[in-house]
C-alpha cells in the first residue's frame, strides 16, 4: 500500500510540473558527473605477467602489524603499480573468504607499495590490489630506510613515521609539472664565516664535495641566517643537495629570505605548515622529483626527500619545537644524525647557545667545534649585568615595585638610543598571587588551589574556578597581594605607566611580532617570541630568572641559559652601548655563563656532571607511564637487557581540571605512574627493541589498559 501511494504521489508531481522545471531537471541530470566506482576486488581478472606480487606497507600504526603484506597485482594495474606509489588494499579478510584461489573482502585501507616480487613467501591465497591511488612515486628506498631506522630508534611503527615523513596527497599539486632543475651555483665567499676560526675551511670543505661535521656556536646578531645560506650555497656548488631545519616559521622565513638573496629564485623550497596543504605538497614534490636541491623548513622537513644529500643543518637544537608530538615522537636532531650516517653527508648543528648533546658530539670526536675567538665574542656580545637577592634586599625601589633600580636605569638609558626588550617567563596577566607582606602563596579557601588575577579583575581559583572576594593571608593577616610571576601583559601595563610617552608592544602566544622598528619603544615578550629590532635593541631586561631556573627538570639551567642568550643576542654589542640586565642570583652557573657569554663551557660542565650521574645523553633512557597496574604488568612482561636499570615507578602529577593537558600527562582525575629505564651507551637499540616487542604483544592481546612508552623523554625531572 505504501509503495503504491508513493508511486502515485511521484506521478502526480511529475505530470503537474511546468516545462521549465522539467527542462532544468533534465539539464541537471545531463551535467551531473558519473558516480565514481569503488575499487574492485578484481574477481577473475588476469594478474600481471611479470612480478605479479606487490609488497605493501599498510597504513596501520599498531606495533603488532608493523610489517609488510603481499598482494596480487592485476594486469590492469601493472603499469601504475610501481614501487613507491600510494595504493589501496582490502585488509582484514580471513582465510575463509577465498574465491577462485584469491582472498576477497575486508575493509579498504591506504598503504605504500614497497616493492614488486616474482613470488610470495606467504603460502595462502593473496588478495589483489584494489587501487593505485596515484602513479606518482612518493616513497623512495632512501626515505623508507630512514623511516625504518627512526621507527627502530624510537620503538615505534613504520607507518607512524611515514605519516610524518610523507605529506597528504593533493591531486591538483600532482598534476602540475615541476620546473626543470637549475645548474649548480658558484661557490660563495666566506663572508661572515670568516669571523670563526674554522669557518672558511668549513665552507671550502662543503664546496669541494666533502662531508664535514661541526657544532656551531654562532656569534650574537642577525647574521646567522646569512651564514646558513652560505653553507647551503657551498653545498649546492658541489652538485649536492642541502637541508636546513629551524624551530619555527619566523626563523624559516629569515633563512628563506637569505637563500633567495644569495641564490635567487627557484633553487630552494620552503616547507612550513603556513604554506597550506596544496603549496606545501607541490614544493615537496619538486624536491622529490629533483627539481629543487635545497630545502629549509620546520620540524617535518627533517624527512624531506632531498636527492644526493650533501648537508643537513639544524638551528637551535635545544628548542622544544624540534621534538615531534606525534608517535613515535622523534627529535629532529636525532633524525638528522641518522641521515648524516645513512647518506654520508655533512652535518651542522648550531645556535647562539650550546646543548649538552652538541657538547657530547664534540667530546666524542664525531664533530668538530665551530667557534669564534674570545676577543671576537667579547666584541660582538652586549654587556651583561646581574641583580641578585642581596641587591634586591638593599634596593628600596625593588621592594616597592617589581623592577630594581638597576633595571629602571637600564631601560631609561636604552630608550634614549632605541628600543628596549623585556623578557618575562610567562604570557598573560598575573598567573600566581602571593601575600605582599610575608610572600606566602595565596590559596583558595575551598580547594587550596592557587589564586589568580585575570585581567586586573577579581581573584579566581586556578583549580576549582571559584571567585575569591574577601581574601586575607592566614599567616600574617595582611589583605594586600602581589604577583609571584607576572605575565607579559601585566608587565606591559606597569612599564607603560612608568614611561607614559613611550609606546609599549607585546609579543607572545596571542600575537607574535616578527620585527619592530628601531625607534625607542618597550617590547615585552615571552621566551621564544622576541621580535628582531632594526639595528638591534639598545638594552634588554630578563626578568624573573628564578622562575626558569627553579623548574624541577634536568634541563632547567640549560634551557634558561638558551632562552636568555637568544634574547641577549638581539641586543647591540657592548661597544655600541648594548646592555642586558638579568634578574637572577649571580652565583648560579647559568647566570655566570651568560655574563661570560660562554654557553659551550656551561654545556661541557653539564655533560661531565651527567656522565657522573648516568643521565642522558651519556646514557639512553625510556619512560613507561600509565596506571600503576598497567605499568607493573608491562615491566613484568618485558625482557629488558641485562644492563638495564629500573628507576621507579613514581606517581605522575596530573594537571588541574580545566587546563590543557600536557603531552604525556595523565587525563584529569586519573592517577598514573611512571618508570624510567636506563641503559649504558651502546645498548639503546636493545632497550628500544625490547620495549617495542612487549608493547606489540600487549596490543595484539587487546583488552588491556594502555601503556605509554617514550624513548628519550624530554622531562625526566
N, C-alpha and C positions, 0 to 999 in steps of 0.2 A: 504494500500500500504506500509506504513512504517513497519507494523508488518511482512509482507511477506519478505521485504528486510532484516529485522533483522534476521529472521529465516534462510534466505539463507546465510547470512554472517556467522552466527554461524555454520551452517553445513559445509560450506567450510573450516572454520578454524579447525573443529574437524576432517574432513576427511584427511586434509593435515598435521596434527600434527604427529611428529615422535613417534614411540612406546615408547621410553624412557620418553618423556614428558607425554604421556597418563598414563604410569605406575606411574609416580610421582604424577600426579593429583589424581589417584585412591588411592594411599597410603596416600596422604594428607587428602582426604575425610574420609578415614577409621580411621585415627588417630585423626580427629577433635572431640572435645568434643561436646556432645549434648547440644543444647541451653537450658539455664535454664528457666524453666517455670515461668511465672509471678504468683504471689499469686492470688488464685482464690477467688471468692465470695461464693463458697460452695453452689451453687444453688441446692436446693433439697436434700442436704446432711443431714444426721441424726445428731441431736445435742447430746451433752454429757448427759448421763442418770442422773448423779449427779452433782449438782452445774453447771447448763448449762449457767449461766450468768457470764461474766467477766467484772469487773470494771477496766477501763483503764484510765490512765493519758496520754493524747496525747501531743506530743512534739510541742505545740503551746504556745510560750512565750508571749501571749497577755492577758491582765488582764481580759477582759470580757469573756474569755474562761478558766479561772483558776478554773476548777472543773473537776470532773470525768465524764466519759461517759460509758454507759453499752453496751456490745456487746454479741452476742450469741457465744457459744463455740462449734464448730463442733466436732463430735465424734473422728475424726482422729487426732485432736489436743488436746484431753482431757488429755493425759499423760504428754505432754510437757507444756501445758498452766497452769503453776503453779505461785502463787504469787511471784513477784519479777523479772520475766523474761522480756526480751525485745520482743515486738510484733510489727506487722504492721497491721494497720487497714485502712479501707476506711472511709474518713472523708469528710463531706460536702454534702452528698446526701440528698435531701429533701423528704418530705412525699410522693410526687408524684411518686417516683421511688421505688415502692414496687412490689414484685413478689412472689407469693405463701406465703404471710404473712411475708416476710423478706425484709428489705431495701437493695437496691443494688446501686452500683455506688459510685461516689466520688473519690477523689484522695487518693493515698496511703500515709500514714504518719506513722512515728515511734511513739512508746509510751512504757509505762511500765504497765504491768498487776499488779494491786494493790491488788485485792482480788477476790475470786470466791464466787458467791451467788447462792442461790436456785431460786430466783425470782428477778425481777427488778421492781422498783417503777416507771419506765417510762411506760406510758400507750400505746405508739405506738409500731410499729414493730422495731425490732433490726436488725442491720447489724451483720454479722458474722466476727469473727477474720479472717483476711486474711492470716496471717503467724505468726508463732513463730520463731523469728529471731534466738534465741539460747535458749536451755533449761537451761542455766546457770543462777541461780537466783542472780541478782546483786543489787537489791533494797530490803533491809530488812525493817522491820517495824520501827526499831530504826532510820535508816537513813531517812526514809520517814517522821517520826515525827520531826526529826531535820530540814529537809529541809522545812517543813511546818512552823516551828517556825521562821526560818530565813526569809522566804518569808513574813510572817506577820510582823516581826520586821522591815523590810526594805521596806514595801509597794510594794513588787514585786510578781511575779508569781512563782508558784511551779515548773513549767517546766524550767524556767531560773535557778533556784537554782540547780535543778538536773543536768543541763548541766555542772555546776561547780563541782558537787559532784561525778558524775559517769563518768569515762573517756570513750572515744570512744572504741567500741568493736574491738578486734583483734582476728580473728578466730584461728590463729596459737598459740597465747598465751593461748586461752581457751582449746585447745586440749592437752596441756602439763599438766600433773598432778602436783599438788603442793606437796612439801615434807611433811613428817609426822612431827607433832609438837614435839619440844624438851621439856623435863621436865623442870620445873622451876629451875632457878639457886639458889645458896645460897645467903643469904643476904650479901651485901657488907659492908665493914668497913666504918667508917665515912670519913676517908681520909681528903681531903682539906675542907670538910664541917665543920670540927672541928674549922675552923677559924671564923665561925659565931656563934653568941650567942645561937641560937636555931637550928643550922644546924644538929647536931647529933640527936636531938629529931625529927626533920622533917623526916630524913631518917628512923628512927625507927618506926615512925607512918605509913609511907608508907609500910614498910616491914610487919607490923602487920595486914595490911588489912584495916586501917583507911583511911579517906579522908581529909587530912589537906589541908588548902588553905593558900597560902603565896604570898607576894610580895617581891621579892628577889632583893636586891641591891648588885650586885656582886662586889668583890674586883678587882682592876686592875690586868691585867696579863692574860695569856692564859689558866688558869685553869678552866674557865667557862664550856668548852666543857666536860671535865672530870667530873665535878660536875653534869652536866645534865645526863651524862651516869650513874653515881652512883644512881641518883634519879630513872632513868628507871630500873636499875637492882634491886633496892629495891622494886619497884612495881611488877616486874616480879616474884620476890621471894615470893610474897604473892599470886601468882597464877592468877594475873590480867594482863591486857594489859596497854600499855602506849603510848602516842602520844606526839611528840615534833615538834613544828612548828618554823622555823627560817626564817629570811628575804631573804636569797639568797643562791645560790648554794655553795658558798665558805664556809659559816657557816654550811650548811648541810654536806659538806664533812668533816669538822672538827668533828662534832658530830658523823658522821658515823664512822670515824676512832677511836674515843674514845669508841664507843659502841662495835666495833669489838675487840679492845684491852681488854675491860672489860668482854664481854660476849662470844666472839668467833663468828664464822661464823654461819649463819642460824637462828639467834634469832631475827633479826630485818630486816625491809625493808626500803629502801631509795626511796622516791617518789619525784623526781625532773623532770623538763622538759628536762634536759640534757640527761636523760637516753634513750629517744626515745619512740615512742608510744608502740611498742611491749613489751619492757622490763618493761616499767612503768606499763602497763596493767597486765603483768604477776606478778609483785610484788603486785599490788593492789588486784589481785585475791587471792594471797597467804594470804593476810591479811583478805580478805572477807571469805575465807574458814577456817580460824582459824589456818593455818599452822604457821603463824608468829603473835606474840602478841605485838610487839613493832614497831613503825613507827617513822621515822624522815623525814621531808620534808619541802618544801617551802609552800607558801600560800595555794595552792589547797589541801594540805594534811590535812587541818583543817576538811575536811569531811571524812577522811579515816575511813573505817568501822571496827575499832578495836573491837574485841569481849571482853566482860566483862571489860570494860574500868575502869582503876583504877587511872589514872593520865593524865591530859592534861597540857602541858607546852608550854610556848611561850617565845621566847628570843627576846629582843629589840622590845617591842610592839610599840614604837614610830616611827619605820621605816615606810616610805611611802609604801614599798613593801607589807606590810601586808593588805593594802586596795585594794580589788579587783576592777578592772576597768570595768568589765562586769556586766550587770544588774543582780541583784539589788544592786551591789557594796557593799557587806558585808565586814566588817573588821574581821580579824582573831581573835582578842581579844574578840569581842562580840560573835562570833560563839563558841569559846571555853568556854566562860561563860555560854552560853546556854547548851552546852554539859555537863559541870560540874553540872548544875542544873538538867538536864534530867537524867543523868546516876548516879548522886550522887557520883561523883568521886573526887579525889584530883585535885587541881588547883595550878599552879605555873607560875607566870609571872615574868620575871627577865631581868636584863640588867645592864650595868655599870651605866646608868643614871636611872631616875625615871620619868614616865609620870604623868600628873595630874590625869588621870584615875586610875593609880595604887595607887596614894595617896588617892583617893576617896574610893577605895576598903578597904584600911586600916582604913580611917576615919570613915566609916560606920560600921566597925566591922565585915564585911563579910570575910576579910582575915587578917592574922597576918603579921607583918613585919619580914623580914628575913635579918638582917643586922649584920655587924661586929662592934666591939667596936671602939671608935675613935682612940685609940692607935694603933690598928691593921690597920686602914685606913691610918693613917699618916705614918706608917711604910711601907705600900705597894704602896702608891701613889708617883709620882715624885714631884719635886719642881716646882711650877708654878710661873712665873714672868710675869708682865704686862708692856705694853708700851702704854701709852695713848696719847691724843692730846698734853698735855703740854710737855711730854717728846719728842714728835716729833718736837715741835716748838723749843725746845732748842738744838736739835740734828742736827748739820750741815750735817752729813752723810745722815740722813733721808730726808733732803730737796733736796739733790743732787741725791740720789739713792732711791731705793724702800724700802730697809731694813734698819731699825735703827741700831745704833751701838750695842745695847744690843743683837739684833738678830745675827749680824755678829759674835760677840764674842761667843755666844752660839753654833753657827754652827762650828766655828773653834775649840772650846774646845771639842765638841762632836765628831768631826771627828778623834780625837786622840784615841778614845776608841771604836768606832763602827759606825754604820750607823745613819743618821740624817733624820728625817721625816719632810717634809714641806707640810702643808695642805693649799691649795688655794680653794676658794669657787667656782671656775669655771674651766671648761676644756678649751682647745683650746689655742688661741694666745692672742689677745687683743680685747675683746668684745666691750669696750667703750673707747672713747678717749676724752680728755679734754685739755684745754689750759694749758701749763706748767707754765705760769706766774700768771694768775688770777683764774685758775681752772674752768673756765666756760666750760660747756659741748660743745663739737664740734658737730655742726649741719649741715645738708645738706642745700645748698642754694636753692634747688628746692622744697623739701617737708618738711624741718625742721626735718628730721629723724636723728637718731644717726649715727655718723660716726664710722666705724670700720677699723682696720688694719688687713688684712688677711695674715698670714704667713710672716710678715715683709715687705710686698709689699706696693702698693698704698692704699689710703683710698677709702672705698666704703660706700655707704649709706645702712644702715640695713633695710630700708623700700622700697625705690624705686630701689636700686641696681645700681645707677649711680656712676661713678668713680669721685673722687674729687682730682684734681691735683694741685690746687692753693689755698689751704685753708689759711685763716688768721682769727684771732679772731676778731669778731665785737665789743668786749668790750674794749680790750686794744690794738689791732693791732698786737699782737705777732704772729709769724709764727711757734712757737715751740709747740709740742704736748706731752702729757703724757698719760699713761693709767690710767683710773679711776679704773677699776677692771682688773687685769692682770690674764690671764689664766695659766694653768699648763705648757703648752709648752714654753710660754714666760718666766715664772719663771725659768724653767729648763735651758733656754739659759743664763739668767742673772747669775744664780748660777754657771753654767759651766764656764763662763768667769771669775768669781771671784775665783773659785777653779779649775784651769785647770788640776791639777793632780788627781782629784777625779772623779770617774765615777758617772754619773747622770742617774737615772732611773725615768720614769714617769709611773703612774698608773691612768687610767681614763676610759672613756667610750670606746675609741678605743681599749685599751688593759689594762685589769685589772690583776695585778700581785697578786698571792696568797701568796708567801713568797719571802723573799730576804735574801741573806747570811748575816752573822754577821760581815763581813769586812766593813771598812769605805767606805761609799757611801752616796750620796744625793738622797733621794727618794721623788719625787714631786708627790703629789696625790690630787685628788678631794675628798670631803667628801663621805665616804662610800666605797671607793676603796682602802683604806690603806692596803698594804700587811703586813703580820706578819714577823718581823725580828727575826732571830735566836738569842736567848739571849736577845731580846728586843732592842729598839732604845736607843742610848745614849742621844739624845735630840730630840725635836720636835719644829717646828715653826708653829703657827696658824696665818696665815696672813689674812688681810682684814676682821677683825671681824665685822666691821660696815656693811659690805655687807650682812651678815646673820642677824644681829640684826636689820637692818633698813628695813627689808621686812614689807609691810603693812599687817600683818597677826597676828591673835590672838596667834598663837603658835610660833612666831618668836624667842622669848627668850628661850623657852623650847627646840625648835629644835636646835638652835645654841649651847646651853649647851650640848645637847645629842651628837652632832657631835664633839664638842671639847673633851668631855670626852672619846668618842670612840677612838679618835686619841691618847690622852694622856695616855689611859690605855695600849697602846702598848709600852710605854717608861719604862725604868728600874726604880726601886724605887729610892727615893731621897738618901737613904743610899748608893746606888751604883753609885751615880753621875747623875742620870736621871734628866733632866731639860726640862721644857716646857715654851716657851715664846709665849704669846698671844698678838697680836697687836689689842687692843680694849680698850675702856675707862674703867679704873679700878673701877670706882664708880658704874657701872651698876650692877644690881642684878645677871644676869647670869655669869658675869665675877667674881664677888665675890664668887659665888657658886663654880666656877671652882677652884679658889685659895684655898678655904677651903675644896674642894672636898666634897661638901655637896649637891648632887642632890636631896636628899629626902627633905631637908629643903626648897629648891627652889620650889619643886613641892607642898609642903604643903602651902607655901605662895601664890603661883599662884592659888591654889584651893580656898583659903579664898577670894582672890580678885574676882574670877569668881563667887563665891557664892553671893557676894555683888552686882555684876552687872547682875546676872542672866544668865551667859554664860555657855555653855557646859563645862564639863559634869554634872554640877549641874542641868541644865535644858536640855530638849530634844528639838532639833531644826531640821527643814526641810527647804530645799531650793526649790523654784519653779522658773524655768527660761525658757525663750522663748521670742518671740516678745511681745511688750507691749500690743497689743490687745489680744493675746492668754493668757497671764498671767492674765490680768484683767478679761477675761471671765471665766478662771478656778477658780480664787478666788471668783467670784460671785456665782459660782455653787457649790462649796464645802461646806459641812456642818461641820464646824470646832467645836471642843469642846469649851465650854463657857470660859474656862481659856486660850484659845489660844490668843497670841499676834502677830499682824502683824507688821513686820518691812520692810518698803519699799513700793513699788518697787523702785529700783535704777538701773541706767544703768550698764551693764556689759561690761568692756573694752574688745575689740576684739584684737587678736594678729595681728601683721603686716603681710602683704601678703608675701608669700614665706616661712614662718616659720611653723614648725609643730604645729598642733592645739592641745592645751592643753585639757585634759578631762573636759567636761562641758563648754568649751569656745564656743562662737558663731562662725559660719563659717565666713571666711573673707568677709568683705563687708556687713554683716548683723548687725543690731542693736538689741541687746537683753536687757531684763531687768530681774532682779532677786528680788524675795520677800522672806524674811525669816519668818518662822512661829515658834514661841517659846511657849512651854508649860512647866508647872512645873513638878517636879518629880512625877512619877506615872501615868502620862497622855500621855506618849509616845505611848502606844499601841492604844489609842483612836485617836491620831493625825494620826498615820500611817494608821489606818483603814479608816478614813475619806478621806485621800488623795488617797488611793487605790480605794475606791468606786467612787470618782469623776473622776479619771483617767480612770477607766474601762468604765464608762458611756461615756466619751469623745471618747474613742477608738471605742466603739460599734456604735456610731453615724457615725463616719468616716467623711472625708472631711474637718476636722478642722486642723488648724496649730498645730504641735506637741508641747507639753509642757514637760519639763524635771523635774522630781521630784526626789530628793535625800534626804534620811534620814541621819542625822549626817554628813553634808558636811564638808570635811576636811579644806576648806579655807573659812572662814566667814568674813575675813577682820579684 
